[in-house]
Amino acid sequence: MRQERGKRAQVGVRSGTALLSALACVTLLTCGVLMLILIRELDANAAHAEIAAVTASLDEAVSAERTSAYNTGRWDDAVSHLYGKLDEQWAFANLSGKYMVYVVDEQGRTLFARRADGTIDPPIRQVAPAAIAKLLRRLPHDRASADHDKSGLGVADLYRGRPALFGAMAITPLQGKVRVPNDDMRYLIYVDYIDTSLLKKWSARFGMGPIALSGTAGLSGISMPLRDAVGQPVGWFNWQAKKPGREALAGIAPAMLAAVAALAMIFVLLVRILRSQQQALVARNEQQAALTDEAERLRAEAEQALGAAQRSRHVADEAAREAVREREQHAHRLREAAHEAGRSLRATLAMTLPDLAKLADRLDEGTDLAAASTRIQAQHAEDVVRRTSEAARSLEDIAANTDRLAVASASIGGETAKTRAAVSSAAESSSAAGEANTSLLHHVTTIGEATRLIAGVAEQTNLLALNATIEAARSHGESAGFAVVAREIKTLSQDTQGSAKLINQRVAAVQQAVHDSVGLSQRIDAQLHQIQDHIAAAADAAAQQVAASGGIRSSVAAARQQAVAVDTSMSQISGAITELARNAQSSREISHDMRGRVQKLRQDLDVIISELLAR
């Protein structure tokens, strides 16, 4: 009987230790599972952000192709030279570049497909049958719809089996000076491959890993489809996503290890206290068992002596009653010891657990302040980074446009000098026209040559304006203002060509009337002197423009370097603030979880203490 009581006491000791060990294991396991869930959510959010960035970049590239097609297709000269019998010489001079460009009719037949280096691309229905079919279904097929079209059409599809971007636009007038003939509509189509340089630009812009474009989805990482006009995938963007969750885990690993070590020390302390109290209870139970055994032995001796004598039975009864009283006293002392152990354990918990709760509260307050501060700083840093990035890109565009404007101004100045020399020669020849009508006719012919030279200058200005329009459209919509200026210059050159034609007509009339009046030749001489003065003023303005462009270029270069430096510094600061915010959020979650575990531990120990006090 005594051995059975000892075994039960030992089993109770082992049960209490096992309960605390199980509680520690469950706590650590729960923390690990929650941490893994948090890491997975962080990685998933980062992957979604990268997919959104690539999608926005692709939309921007498609929009650039659409803008390129619109800026070139919406042109009076294009209507004049591309409808009816297509002027291939004009198309080669004004449309060709290093990229693929097509002029097609409503049936998709290729009318022009020649690059600047002389390469003639195959008919578009052979190399991109699906793309041309989808474009023709969406493009306008009557003049009224084409006139109301305010933007081009941009899609992604396959060109020669490779993913490419297509920009299409119906060829329509810009100012309404010419009209589209009544025959079939004609369209301008740009084709541009999605090459590795564009993918590298996306990767660098968003701080992503290398992006690859292939015909199939990748087996690992992120795979995003490149869809055509009807939503069917024609290629796949594949890249390896970042793992911010793992990086955050590495950052908070020391704090987590410290928290686990603190919990382990608390559990070890509680196990030691429980074992000491339970060992004391076991010792008292053994004493009670020994007294009980002794009372039973005395009662047995008394029963044996009962038959011998009444007095002996009386003595035995007294001894038995004394033994019972002693057993009750021992039982009372055992209950008091159990109550004392419970009160001691409760006092220990009352001193330890509030400190842990206060520690978690202070950790929450600190992480809340840090999180609020980092959120405000992150917003300001992101705003500064965005503005400096936009300023750097704008300065780059201004520098490039200033260089092209300086070249154009220098070219115009040279041509103006030539024109001024020609006009001076014509003025001198016209001064001698009074001597002989034959000499006057010769000089009038010289005036006609000068007029053709002006027409040539206007034609070159028209070509420069077209090239500026195409380059502005190819820069993905970042030089929209410069494109508007280029279109105005193109319109001015067209007006100059018309004026040159009108001058030629007047020179012919002068040739017919030269035999009637010498006075007419004198008036022509005065007009030539005025033209010479205007050309001189234009040459001076062109020289001033070249000098001003040099100064602007130097200022823009210095500002661009400063903007790039500021953008780099603010990007680093923004990254550091973001990392700090993630660490603060992780610390708050750890403190919240620790408070929950402390509360659970207190509830479990309250149950154990209640059992001890109930004995």
C-alpha positions as CSV (number, residue, x, y, z in Angstrom):
1,M,0.0,0.0,0.0
2,R,2.8,2.4,0.9
3,Q,4.7,1.6,-2.3
4,E,1.5,2.3,-4.4
5,R,1.2,5.7,-2.8
6,G,4.9,6.5,-3.6
7,K,4.3,5.4,-7.2
8,R,1.3,7.7,-7.6
9,A,3.3,10.6,-6.2
10,Q,6.1,10.0,-8.6
11,V,3.6,9.8,-11.5
12,G,2.1,13.2,-10.4
13,V,5.6,14.7,-10.5
14,R,6.3,13.4,-14.0
15,S,2.8,14.5,-15.1
16,G,3.4,18.1,-14.0
17,T,6.8,18.2,-15.7
18,A,5.4,16.8,-18.9
19,L,2.6,19.3,-18.9
20,L,5.0,22.3,-18.7
21,S,7.2,20.7,-21.3
22,A,4.3,20.2,-23.7
23,L,3.2,23.8,-23.1
24,A,6.7,25.0,-24.0
25,C,6.7,22.9,-27.2
26,V,3.3,24.1,-28.2
27,T,4.3,27.7,-27.7
28,L,7.5,27.4,-29.8
29,L,5.7,25.5,-32.5
30,T,2.9,28.1,-32.7
31,C,5.5,30.9,-33.0
32,G,7.3,29.0,-35.8
33,V,4.1,28.4,-37.7
34,L,3.0,32.1,-37.4
35,M,6.5,33.2,-38.6
36,L,6.3,30.9,-41.6
37,I,2.9,32.3,-42.5
38,L,4.1,35.8,-42.2
39,I,7.2,35.1,-44.4
40,R,4.9,33.5,-47.1
41,E,2.6,36.6,-47.1
42,L,5.5,39.0,-47.4
43,D,7.0,37.0,-50.3
44,A,3.6,36.8,-52.0
45,N,3.0,40.6,-51.7
46,A,6.4,41.3,-53.2
47,A,5.6,39.0,-56.1
48,H,2.3,40.8,-56.7
49,A,4.1,44.2,-56.7
50,E,6.7,43.0,-59.2
51,I,3.9,41.7,-61.5
52,A,2.1,45.0,-61.3
53,A,5.3,46.9,-62.2
54,V,6.0,44.7,-65.3
55,T,2.4,45.1,-66.4
56,A,2.6,48.9,-66.1
57,S,5.9,49.0,-68.1
58,L,4.3,46.9,-70.8
59,D,1.3,49.2,-71.0
60,E,3.7,52.1,-71.2
61,A,5.6,50.5,-74.1
62,V,2.3,49.7,-76.0
63,S,1.2,53.3,-75.4
64,A,4.5,54.6,-76.9
65,E,3.9,52.5,-80.1
66,R,0.4,53.8,-80.3
67,T,1.6,57.4,-80.0
68,S,4.3,56.9,-82.6
69,A,1.8,55.6,-85.1
70,Y,-0.6,58.5,-84.4
71,N,2.0,61.3,-84.6
72,T,3.2,60.1,-88.0
73,G,-0.1,58.8,-89.5
74,R,-1.9,62.1,-88.7
75,W,-0.2,64.2,-91.4
76,D,-1.4,66.2,-94.4
77,D,1.7,65.3,-96.5
78,A,1.3,61.6,-95.7
79,V,-2.3,61.8,-97.2
80,S,-0.9,63.5,-100.3
81,H,1.9,61.0,-101.0
82,L,0.6,57.7,-99.7
83,Y,-2.9,57.6,-101.2
84,G,-3.5,56.9,-104.9
85,K,-0.2,56.0,-106.5
86,L,2.1,55.6,-103.5
87,D,5.2,57.9,-103.6
88,E,7.9,55.4,-102.5
89,Q,10.6,58.0,-102.6
90,W,8.7,60.3,-100.2
91,A,7.8,57.3,-98.0
92,F,11.5,56.2,-97.9
93,A,12.6,59.7,-97.0
94,N,10.0,60.4,-94.3
95,L,8.9,57.1,-92.8
96,S,11.9,54.7,-92.9
97,G,14.1,54.1,-89.9
98,K,15.9,51.3,-88.2
99,Y,12.6,49.8,-87.1
100,M,10.0,47.9,-89.2
101,V,7.3,50.2,-90.8
102,Y,4.5,49.2,-93.1
103,V,1.9,50.9,-95.2
104,V,-1.0,48.6,-95.9
105,D,-4.5,48.8,-97.4
106,E,-7.8,47.6,-96.0
107,Q,-7.2,44.1,-97.3
108,G,-3.9,43.9,-95.4
109,R,-1.8,44.1,-98.6
110,T,1.7,45.6,-98.0
111,L,2.2,48.7,-100.1
112,F,5.5,49.9,-98.5
113,A,8.0,48.1,-96.2
114,R,11.5,49.5,-96.5
115,R,13.9,50.5,-93.8
116,A,16.5,53.3,-93.8
117,D,19.3,50.9,-94.6
118,G,17.5,49.7,-97.7
119,T,16.2,46.4,-96.2
120,I,12.8,45.5,-97.5
121,D,10.7,43.5,-95.0
122,P,8.5,40.7,-96.2
123,P,4.7,41.3,-96.6
124,I,3.1,41.6,-93.2
125,R,0.5,39.0,-93.9
126,Q,3.3,36.5,-94.3
127,V,5.3,37.3,-91.1
128,A,2.4,38.4,-88.8
129,P,-0.9,37.1,-90.2
130,A,-2.7,36.9,-86.8
131,A,-1.6,40.4,-85.8
132,I,-2.6,42.1,-89.1
133,A,-6.0,40.4,-88.9
134,K,-6.7,41.6,-85.4
135,L,-5.5,45.2,-86.3
136,L,-7.7,45.4,-89.4
137,R,-10.8,44.4,-87.3
138,R,-10.2,47.3,-84.9
139,L,-9.0,50.0,-87.3
140,P,-11.5,52.5,-88.8
141,H,-12.7,51.7,-92.4
142,D,-14.3,55.0,-93.4
143,R,-13.1,58.6,-93.5
144,A,-15.6,59.9,-90.8
145,S,-14.4,57.3,-88.2
146,A,-10.8,57.9,-89.1
147,D,-11.2,61.7,-88.6
148,H,-12.7,61.2,-85.1
149,D,-9.8,58.8,-84.1
150,K,-7.9,60.7,-81.4
151,S,-5.2,58.0,-80.8
152,G,-3.5,55.2,-82.5
153,L,-3.9,51.5,-81.9
154,G,-1.3,49.5,-79.9
155,V,-1.2,45.7,-79.3
156,A,1.2,42.9,-78.6
157,D,1.5,39.9,-81.0
158,L,4.0,37.7,-82.9
159,Y,6.2,39.0,-85.7
160,R,8.2,36.3,-87.4
161,G,7.5,34.0,-84.5
162,R,8.9,36.5,-81.9
163,P,6.8,38.6,-79.5
164,A,6.6,42.2,-80.7
165,L,4.7,45.5,-80.2
166,F,2.5,46.8,-83.0
167,G,1.4,50.5,-83.4
168,A,-1.2,51.2,-86.1
169,M,-3.0,54.4,-87.3
170,A,-5.2,55.3,-90.3
171,I,-3.4,57.8,-92.5
172,T,-5.5,61.0,-92.1
173,P,-4.9,64.8,-92.4
174,L,-3.9,66.8,-89.4
175,Q,-5.2,70.3,-90.4
176,G,-7.7,69.4,-93.0
177,K,-5.9,71.0,-95.9
178,V,-6.2,67.8,-97.9
179,R,-8.9,65.2,-98.0
180,V,-8.6,61.4,-98.0
181,P,-9.6,60.1,-101.4
182,N,-12.8,58.0,-101.8
183,D,-10.8,54.8,-102.4
184,D,-9.9,52.3,-99.6
185,M,-8.3,53.5,-96.4
186,R,-4.6,53.0,-95.9
187,Y,-2.8,52.5,-92.6
188,L,0.6,53.0,-91.1
189,I,1.9,50.2,-88.9
190,Y,5.1,50.2,-86.7
191,V,6.6,47.0,-85.5
192,D,9.2,46.8,-82.7
193,Y,10.6,43.7,-81.0
194,I,10.6,43.4,-77.2
195,D,14.3,43.1,-76.9
196,T,16.7,42.4,-74.0
197,S,17.6,46.1,-73.7
198,L,14.0,47.0,-72.9
199,L,13.7,44.1,-70.4
200,K,17.0,45.3,-68.7
201,K,15.5,48.8,-68.4
202,W,12.4,47.4,-66.6
203,S,14.6,45.4,-64.3
204,A,16.8,48.3,-63.4
205,R,13.8,50.7,-62.9
206,F,12.1,48.5,-60.3
207,G,15.1,46.8,-58.8
208,M,14.0,43.3,-60.0
209,G,16.0,40.3,-61.1
210,P,16.8,39.7,-64.8
211,I,13.6,39.4,-66.9
212,A,13.5,36.9,-69.8
213,L,10.9,36.6,-72.5
214,S,10.2,33.1,-73.9
215,G,7.5,31.2,-75.6
216,T,6.7,29.1,-72.5
217,A,6.1,29.7,-68.8
218,G,9.1,29.1,-66.5
219,L,9.2,26.1,-64.1
220,S,10.3,28.3,-61.1
221,G,9.9,32.0,-60.1
222,I,7.2,34.2,-61.6
223,S,5.7,33.8,-65.1
224,M,3.5,36.5,-66.5
225,P,1.8,36.1,-69.9
226,L,2.2,38.6,-72.8
227,R,-1.4,38.7,-74.2
228,D,-2.5,39.8,-77.7
229,A,-5.5,41.9,-78.6
230,V,-8.0,39.1,-77.8
231,G,-6.3,38.0,-74.5
232,Q,-4.4,35.0,-75.8
233,P,-0.8,34.6,-74.5
234,V,1.8,35.0,-77.2
235,G,4.8,34.9,-74.8
236,W,5.8,34.7,-71.2
237,F,7.9,37.0,-69.0
238,N,9.9,34.9,-66.5
239,W,12.0,36.2,-63.6
240,Q,13.0,35.2,-60.1
241,A,11.0,37.2,-57.5
242,K,12.5,38.7,-54.4
243,K,12.1,37.1,-51.0
244,P,11.6,40.0,-48.5
245,G,10.1,37.6,-45.9
246,R,13.3,35.6,-45.7
247,E,15.3,38.8,-45.4
248,A,13.1,40.0,-42.6
249,L,13.5,36.7,-40.8
250,A,17.3,37.1,-41.0
251,G,16.9,40.6,-39.5
252,I,14.8,39.7,-36.6
253,A,16.5,36.3,-35.9
254,P,18.6,37.7,-32.9
255,A,15.4,39.2,-31.3
256,M,13.5,35.9,-31.8
257,L,16.4,33.9,-30.3
258,A,16.5,36.2,-27.3
259,A,12.7,35.8,-26.7
260,V,13.0,32.0,-27.0
261,A,15.8,32.0,-24.5
262,A,13.8,34.1,-22.1
263,L,10.8,31.8,-22.4
264,A,13.0,28.7,-21.9
265,M,14.5,30.2,-18.7
266,I,11.0,30.9,-17.4
267,F,9.9,27.3,-18.1
268,V,13.0,25.9,-16.5
269,L,12.4,28.0,-13.4
270,L,8.7,26.9,-13.2
271,V,9.7,23.2,-13.6
272,R,12.2,23.4,-10.8
273,I,9.6,25.1,-8.5
274,L,7.0,22.5,-9.3
275,R,9.4,19.6,-8.7
276,S,10.5,20.9,-5.4
277,Q,6.9,21.4,-4.2
278,Q,5.8,18.0,-5.4
279,Q,8.8,16.3,-3.8
280,A,7.8,17.9,-0.5
281,L,4.3,16.6,-1.0
282,V,5.7,13.1,-1.7
283,A,7.7,13.2,1.5
284,R,4.7,14.2,3.6
285,N,2.6,11.5,1.9
286,E,5.2,8.9,2.8
287,Q,5.2,10.0,6.4
288,Q,1.4,9.8,6.5
289,A,1.6,6.3,5.0
290,A,4.1,5.2,7.6
291,L,1.9,6.5,10.5
292,T,-1.2,4.8,9.0
293,D,0.7,1.5,8.7
294,E,1.9,1.8,12.3
295,A,-1.7,2.4,13.5
296,E,-3.0,-0.6,11.6
297,R,-0.2,-2.8,13.2
298,L,-1.1,-1.5,16.7
299,R,-4.8,-2.2,16.1
300,A,-4.0,-5.7,15.0
301,E,-2.0,-6.3,18.2
302,A,-4.9,-4.9,20.2
303,E,-7.4,-7.3,18.5
304,Q,-5.1,-10.2,19.3
305,A,-4.9,-9.1,23.0
306,L,-8.7,-8.6,23.2
307,G,-9.3,-12.3,23.9
308,A,-6.6,-12.3,26.7
309,A,-7.9,-9.4,28.8
310,Q,-10.3,-6.5,28.9
311,R,-7.7,-4.2,30.1
312,S,-5.4,-5.0,27.3
313,R,-8.3,-4.3,24.9
314,H,-8.9,-1.0,26.6
315,V,-5.2,-0.1,26.2
316,A,-5.3,-1.1,22.6
317,D,-8.4,1.0,21.9
318,E,-6.8,4.0,23.5
319,A,-3.7,3.4,21.4
320,A,-5.8,3.1,18.3
321,R,-7.7,6.4,19.1
322,E,-4.4,8.1,19.7
323,A,-3.1,6.8,16.3
324,V,-6.2,8.2,14.6
325,R,-5.7,11.6,16.2
326,E,-2.1,11.6,15.1
327,R,-3.1,10.6,11.6
328,E,-5.6,13.5,11.4
329,Q,-3.0,15.9,12.6
330,H,-0.6,14.6,10.0
331,A,-3.3,15.0,7.3
332,H,-4.0,18.5,8.5
333,R,-0.3,19.4,8.3
334,L,-0.1,17.9,4.8
335,R,-3.0,20.0,3.6
336,E,-1.4,23.1,5.1
337,A,1.9,22.3,3.2
338,A,0.0,21.9,-0.1
339,H,-1.8,25.2,0.5
340,E,1.6,26.9,1.3
341,A,3.1,25.5,-1.9
342,G,0.1,26.8,-4.0
343,R,0.4,30.3,-2.3
344,S,4.1,30.3,-2.9
345,L,3.7,29.4,-6.6
346,R,0.9,32.0,-7.0
347,A,3.2,34.7,-5.4
348,T,6.0,33.8,-7.7
349,L,3.7,34.1,-10.8
350,A,2.3,37.4,-9.5
351,M,5.8,38.8,-9.5
352,T,7.0,37.3,-12.8
353,L,4.0,37.5,-15.2
354,P,3.2,41.2,-14.7
355,D,6.8,42.0,-15.5
356,L,6.5,40.1,-18.7
357,A,3.3,41.8,-19.6
358,K,4.8,45.2,-18.9
359,L,7.8,44.3,-21.0
360,A,5.5,43.4,-23.9
361,D,3.6,46.7,-23.4
362,R,6.7,48.8,-23.5
363,L,7.9,46.8,-26.6
364,D,4.5,47.6,-28.3
365,E,4.7,51.3,-27.4
366,G,8.3,51.5,-28.8
367,T,7.4,49.6,-32.0
368,D,4.2,51.7,-32.5
369,L,6.3,55.0,-32.3
370,A,8.9,53.5,-34.6
371,A,6.3,52.3,-37.1
372,A,4.5,55.7,-37.2
373,S,7.7,57.5,-37.6
374,T,9.0,55.2,-40.4
375,R,5.7,55.4,-42.2
376,I,5.9,59.2,-42.3
377,Q,9.5,59.1,-43.3
378,A,8.9,56.4,-46.0
379,Q,6.1,58.5,-47.5
380,H,8.3,61.6,-47.7
381,A,11.2,59.6,-49.0
382,E,9.1,57.9,-51.7
383,D,7.7,61.3,-52.8
384,V,11.2,62.8,-53.0
385,V,12.5,59.7,-55.0
386,R,9.5,60.0,-57.4
387,R,10.1,63.7,-58.0
388,T,13.8,63.4,-58.4
389,S,13.4,60.5,-60.8
390,E,10.9,62.5,-62.9
391,A,13.2,65.5,-62.8
392,A,16.2,63.5,-64.0
393,R,14.2,62.0,-66.9
394,S,12.8,65.4,-67.8
395,L,16.3,66.9,-67.8
396,E,17.6,64.1,-70.0
397,D,14.8,64.7,-72.5
398,I,15.5,68.5,-72.4
399,A,19.2,67.9,-73.1
400,A,18.5,65.6,-76.0
401,N,15.9,68.0,-77.5
402,T,18.3,70.9,-77.0
403,D,21.1,69.1,-78.9
404,R,18.7,68.3,-81.8
405,L,17.5,71.9,-81.8
406,A,21.1,73.3,-81.9
407,V,21.9,71.0,-84.9
408,A,18.7,72.1,-86.7
409,S,19.4,75.8,-86.0
410,A,23.0,75.5,-87.3
411,S,21.7,73.8,-90.4
412,I,19.1,76.5,-90.9
413,G,21.8,79.2,-90.4
414,G,24.0,77.6,-93.1
415,E,21.2,77.4,-95.5
416,T,20.1,81.0,-94.7
417,A,23.7,82.2,-95.5
418,K,23.5,80.4,-98.9
419,T,20.1,82.0,-99.6
420,R,21.4,85.4,-98.6
421,A,24.3,85.1,-101.1
422,A,21.9,84.0,-103.8
423,V,19.5,86.9,-103.1
424,S,22.5,89.4,-103.2
425,S,23.5,88.1,-106.5
426,A,20.0,88.5,-107.8
427,A,19.8,92.1,-106.4
428,E,23.0,93.1,-108.2
429,S,21.8,91.5,-111.4
430,S,18.4,93.3,-111.1
431,S,20.2,96.7,-110.6
432,A,21.7,96.3,-114.1
433,A,18.3,95.3,-115.6
434,G,17.7,98.9,-116.9
435,E,20.5,98.6,-119.5
436,A,18.9,95.7,-121.5
437,N,15.8,93.6,-121.3
438,T,17.9,90.5,-122.1
439,S,20.1,91.1,-119.0
440,L,16.9,91.7,-116.9
441,L,15.5,88.4,-118.1
442,H,18.7,86.7,-117.1
443,H,18.6,88.1,-113.6
444,V,14.9,87.2,-113.3
445,T,15.9,83.7,-114.0
446,T,18.5,84.0,-111.2
447,I,15.6,85.0,-108.9
448,G,13.8,81.8,-109.9
449,E,16.8,79.8,-108.9
450,A,17.0,81.5,-105.5
451,T,13.3,80.7,-105.0
452,R,14.0,77.1,-105.7
453,L,16.8,77.2,-103.2
454,I,14.3,78.6,-100.6
455,A,12.0,75.7,-101.4
456,G,14.9,73.3,-100.9
457,V,15.6,74.8,-97.5
458,A,11.9,74.5,-96.6
459,E,11.9,70.8,-97.7
460,Q,15.0,70.1,-95.5
461,T,13.2,71.9,-92.6
462,N,10.2,69.7,-93.2
463,L,12.4,66.6,-93.1
464,L,14.0,67.8,-89.9
465,A,10.6,68.4,-88.3
466,L,9.5,64.9,-89.4
467,N,12.6,63.3,-87.8
468,A,12.0,65.2,-84.6
469,T,8.3,64.1,-84.6
470,I,9.4,60.4,-85.0
471,E,12.1,60.6,-82.4
472,A,9.7,62.3,-79.9
473,A,7.2,59.6,-80.5
474,R,9.8,56.9,-80.1
475,S,10.8,58.3,-76.7
476,H,7.6,56.7,-75.2
477,G,5.5,59.9,-74.7
478,E,8.1,61.7,-72.5
479,S,8.6,64.5,-75.1
480,A,5.0,65.2,-76.0
481,G,5.6,69.0,-75.9
482,F,8.5,68.7,-78.2
483,A,6.4,66.7,-80.6
484,V,3.8,69.5,-80.8
485,V,6.6,72.0,-81.6
486,A,7.9,69.7,-84.3
487,R,4.4,69.4,-85.9
488,E,4.1,73.2,-85.9
489,I,7.5,73.5,-87.6
490,K,6.4,70.9,-90.1
491,T,3.3,73.0,-90.8
492,L,5.4,76.2,-91.2
493,S,7.7,74.4,-93.7
494,Q,4.6,73.3,-95.7
495,D,3.5,76.9,-95.8
496,T,7.0,78.0,-97.0
497,Q,6.8,75.4,-99.8
498,G,3.5,76.9,-100.9
499,S,5.0,80.4,-100.8
500,A,7.9,79.2,-102.9
501,K,5.5,77.8,-105.5
502,L,3.7,81.1,-105.6
503,I,7.0,83.0,-106.1
504,N,7.8,80.8,-109.0
505,Q,4.5,81.7,-110.6
506,R,5.2,85.4,-110.1
507,V,8.7,85.0,-111.6
508,A,7.1,83.5,-114.7
509,A,4.8,86.4,-114.9
510,V,7.7,88.8,-114.6
511,Q,9.5,87.0,-117.5
512,Q,6.4,87.6,-119.6
513,A,6.1,91.3,-118.7
514,V,9.9,92.1,-118.8
515,H,9.5,93.5,-122.4
516,D,6.8,95.9,-121.3
517,S,8.3,97.9,-118.5
518,V,11.8,98.4,-117.0
519,G,10.1,100.1,-114.0
520,L,8.8,96.7,-113.0
521,S,12.4,95.4,-112.8
522,Q,13.3,98.3,-110.5
523,R,10.5,97.3,-108.1
524,I,11.7,93.7,-108.1
525,D,15.2,95.0,-107.2
526,A,13.7,96.8,-104.2
527,Q,11.9,93.6,-103.1
528,L,15.1,91.6,-103.4
529,H,16.9,94.1,-101.1
530,Q,14.1,93.6,-98.5
531,I,14.4,89.8,-98.8
532,Q,18.1,90.1,-98.2
533,D,17.5,92.1,-95.0
534,H,15.1,89.5,-93.7
535,I,17.4,86.6,-94.5
536,A,20.2,88.5,-92.7
537,A,18.0,88.8,-89.6
538,A,17.1,85.1,-89.8
539,A,20.8,84.2,-90.0
540,D,21.5,86.3,-86.9
541,A,18.6,84.6,-85.0
542,A,19.8,81.2,-86.0
543,A,23.3,82.0,-84.6
544,Q,21.8,83.3,-81.4
545,Q,19.7,80.1,-81.1
546,V,22.9,77.9,-81.5
547,A,24.7,79.9,-78.8
548,A,21.6,79.7,-76.4
549,S,21.3,76.0,-77.1
550,G,24.9,75.5,-75.9
551,G,24.3,77.4,-72.7
552,I,21.1,75.4,-72.1
553,R,22.8,72.1,-72.7
554,S,25.6,72.9,-70.1
555,S,23.0,74.0,-67.5
556,V,20.9,70.9,-68.1
557,A,23.9,68.6,-67.9
558,A,24.8,70.0,-64.5
559,A,21.2,69.9,-63.2
560,R,20.9,66.3,-64.5
561,Q,24.0,65.2,-62.5
562,Q,22.6,66.7,-59.4
563,A,19.2,65.2,-59.9
564,V,20.8,61.7,-60.5
565,A,22.8,62.0,-57.3
566,V,19.8,63.1,-55.2
567,D,17.7,60.3,-56.7
568,T,20.4,57.7,-55.8
569,S,20.7,59.0,-52.2
570,M,16.9,59.2,-51.6
571,S,16.5,55.7,-53.0
572,Q,19.0,54.3,-50.5
573,I,17.3,56.2,-47.7
574,S,13.9,55.0,-48.7
575,G,15.1,51.4,-48.7
576,A,16.6,51.8,-45.2
577,I,13.3,53.3,-43.9
578,T,11.3,50.5,-45.5
579,E,13.6,47.9,-43.8
580,L,13.2,49.7,-40.5
581,A,9.4,49.7,-40.8
582,R,9.4,45.9,-41.5
583,N,11.5,45.3,-38.4
584,A,9.3,47.4,-36.2
585,Q,6.2,45.5,-37.4
586,S,7.9,42.2,-36.8
587,S,8.8,43.3,-33.2
588,R,5.2,44.3,-32.5
589,E,3.9,40.9,-33.7
590,I,6.5,39.1,-31.5
591,S,5.5,41.1,-28.4
592,H,1.8,40.5,-29.2
593,D,2.4,36.8,-29.5
594,M,4.5,36.8,-26.3
595,R,1.7,38.5,-24.4
596,G,-0.7,35.8,-25.6
597,R,1.7,33.0,-24.5
598,V,2.1,34.6,-21.1
599,Q,-1.6,34.8,-20.6
600,K,-2.0,31.1,-21.6
601,L,0.8,30.1,-19.3
602,R,-0.9,32.0,-16.4
603,Q,-4.2,30.3,-17.0
604,D,-2.6,26.8,-17.0
605,L,-0.6,27.5,-13.8
606,D,-3.8,28.9,-12.2
607,V,-5.4,25.5,-12.8
608,I,-2.4,23.7,-11.2
609,I,-2.5,26.1,-8.2
610,S,-6.2,25.6,-7.7
611,E,-5.7,21.8,-7.6
612,L,-3.0,22.3,-5.0
613,L,-5.2,24.5,-2.8
614,A,-8.2,22.3,-3.2
615,R,-6.4,19.3,-1.4
